[in-house]
Amino acid sequence: MATTFGSLPADLPVPEDDGAADHLTGMSTPDIDLPATDGSTVNLARLPGRHVLYIYPMTGRPGRALPDGWNEIPGARGCTPQSCSFRDHYTELQALNTGVFGLSTQSTDYQQEARERLHLPFQLLSDEGLKLKSVLGLPTFEVDGAELYKRLTLVIDERKIVKVFYPVFPPDRSAEETVGWLHELVLRG
């Protein structure tokens, strides 16, 4: 049976909030260079203004099987729909003066294929060495011998994490939820 990365099975298990991201709000972004899909490097500690950093386990690739049991791991499935949701809300985020980056532990080469295939108007960042886990204590899980990030979304304003969405479910509504929160932030002024 072929896997359709852009759709979500109706019976996906819902991830529970295990408290693994409770400490992140208020933290400063670390001075770490991360490779981007355009060949540049991005340092979260040097980004001016407001940005959304959505962190995901891994995108699937046509012709390659997902890890065994992927759909049964709470929060694992849905990286492509999450990326597409940020693509589809990108103009709204720009109107809210908010930049966007996606981040996973996948290599830049792997991410470049996903960015092109999904027509993402923003860069994906690679953290193959789990640097952000070491510095920020980001939550991870293991599958098929690989350590991957659990799905979460950070709103960063002037190099401080001001909002954490964790767990993120359903992943295809991640951008909509983030945009809603940003609209309220702007209204509170």
Secondary structure, 3 states (H helix, E strand, C coil): CCCCCCCCCCCCCCCCCCCCCCCCCCCECCCCEEEECCCCEEEHHHCCCEEEEEECCCCCCCCCCCCCCHHHCCCCCCHHHHHHHHHHCHHHHHHCCEEEEEEECCCHHHHHHHHHHHCCCCEEEECCCCHHHHHHCCCEEEECCEEEECCEEEEEECCEEEEEECCCCCHHHHHHHHHHHHHHHHHHC
